Amino acid sequence: TWHSGYVESNEVWTARSIHVVEGTLTVGSGATLTVEPGAVVKNATAARWVLESGAFVEALGANGASVVVTFLADDTAGGDSNLDGMQSGPHPGSWAVAGAGAAGFHVNTFTELRYGTLTHSGMMGRDEVWAGDMLHQVASDVTVSNGVTLHILPGAIVKFDALKMLTVNSGARLAAVGSRSQPITFTSSKDD
């Protein structure tokens, strides 16, 4: 199933088919796009998700039924959807989530976000997981609120725009443990 355009009311993407986002997909204010556990969502080159303020994407996987959101050339999820065999491969930054409501893209530890860019800004009011295999762009200051945990998974790349920062308030928690083979990288947005 191919998707683009404007989601103006609640919508559910089932696990029964591969979902492909092409162009810009905008989730309107007040709308929730739910991606069922076990679903695979692939993004065409330069696909962009825009979440308006008050919009949500609930991509919450379950034990044994992960949600995978990845690039179209990622043949490890849902097979060879672009029908080119081994001619192309995925790379971080191939698709993006942006907009005033980008913090409304909700995932959990059973969600695999791969090869995209997530833009982060503002106050975090609930726990968030920043996935590995993703580029995380801090476009304006991000604050982790009291009682909230930010998990940054191994392999994540976090880039900061000029003079922007990540603040972890008293009573909040930052859990970011990389490894030798999958480090977590914090750097400038100018670092290519």
N, C-alpha and C positions, 0 to 999 in steps of 0.2 A: 504494500500500500504506500503510495507516494503522497507526501504532505508539503504544503506551502501555503502562504496567505495568512489569513486572520482567524484566530480561534476566539469567538465572541461569547461562547457559553461552555459549560463543562463538557469535557470530552474524555473518552477512555480509549486507549490504544491497547488492544488485546495481545496476548502472547501467541495467538494463532497464526500471525503472519509477520514478515519482516517489514518494518516501517522505515521509509527513506524520506529524509527531509532535504528538499531542494530549494535553493534561494533563501528567502527570508520567511520564517515562521514567527508570527507575532501572537502572543497569548495576551488577550485583552484584559483590562482591569476588571476584577471580580470573577474571572474565569479560572477554572482549575483543569489542567490537562493531566490525567492520571495514566501512567504507564504501568501496566500490570506486571506483577512478578513473572519472570520467565521471558519477557518480551525482549526483542533485539531491535534497536533503533540505529540506523546508519545515516550518516550525514554526507551529502555530496560535497564536492570541492567548494569551499567558501560558503557553505551553508551557515546561516546565522539564526539563532533563536533570540527573539527580543521579548522580554517580559515587561509589560507595563506595570506601573505601580499598582499593587494589590492583586497581581496575577501570580499563579502558582503552577509549578510542574512538580507532581508527586511521582518520582521515579524510585520507589521504595521496593527493593528486592526482598526476597525471603530466603531462608535457609534451603538450599537445593533448587532455588528458582531465582537466580540473579537477574537483575535488569542490566542489560549491556547497551550503552550509548557510545557509539564509536564512529569512525570514518568509513566511508563506503569501500575503500580499498582494503579494509581489515577483513581478510578471509577467515580468520579464526573464530569469528562470531557470525553465525547465519550463512556461512559459505561464501562462494565467489559471486557476490551480488552484482558486481560491475562486469562480470563475464570476461575478464582479461587474463585469467590464470594467474601466473606469477609476474605479470608485466608491471604491476604497480604495487606499492606498499604504503602503509600508513606512517604518519609522522606528526608529532605534537604541533598544535596550532592550525590543524586542517579545517576546523569548524569553530564556532564561537557562540557563547551565551552572553548577552549584554542587555542593557536597558536599566531603567530605574528600579525594576523589580528583580534584578538578577539574583538577589539573595533568596528569592522565592523558588529557586530550583533546588528542591529537596531530595537528598539522597541518603542512603545509609550504608552500613558496611557490606551489604549484599548488592550494592550497585557498583557496576564497573563503568566509569567514565574514561574513555580512551581518546587520545590524540586531538583534543580540542583546547580551546581557550575559554576560561571562565573569568569574567570581570567581577571583582569584589569591591564593595564600598559600604560605608556606613556602619551602623550599630548591629551587632549580631545578637538577636534576642532568643535564639534557640541553638542547640548543638548543631554543628556542621562538620561534614567530612570533605576535605579537599583531596581529591583522588590523585594517585600517582598516574603516570602516562598523560598528564594534563599540564597545560601552561596556565597558571593562575596570575591574572593581572590585577594588581592593587591600584585602581584608578584614582581613588581618594582614600583618605584615612579609614581604616577598619578598626573597630573597637569590639573586643570580646567582653560581653557583659557579665556581671556577677552571676555565678551559678551556671554559666554556659561553658561548654568545652568545644574547642576547635581541634579536630584531629587532622593532621596533615600526613598523608600516607607516603611511604617510601616511593621514590621516583618522581615526586612532584617538583615542578619548577615554579617558584614564586617570584614574579618580577614586579618591582615598585616603580610607579611613575615618579618624577622628580618631587622631592620633599614630602612624599607620602609615607605613612607608617602604619604598622600593626601594633595596637596597644592591647595588652591583656590586663584587664582591671583586677583589683583585689577580689578574691573569691572566684575568679574565672580560671580556666585551665587551658594551656596549650600543650597538646600531645603531638610531638613531631620527632620521630625516631627513624632515621634513615639507616642504610647499611652501606657497606663498602661497594656492593654491586648495584644498589639502588639508593644513592644519596638523595637527600632533599636539598635543593639549591635555592638560596635566597640571593637575588641579584637585582640590578637595575634594569628597567625596561629598555635601556639602550644597549644592553649586552646581547649581541646576536651570536 
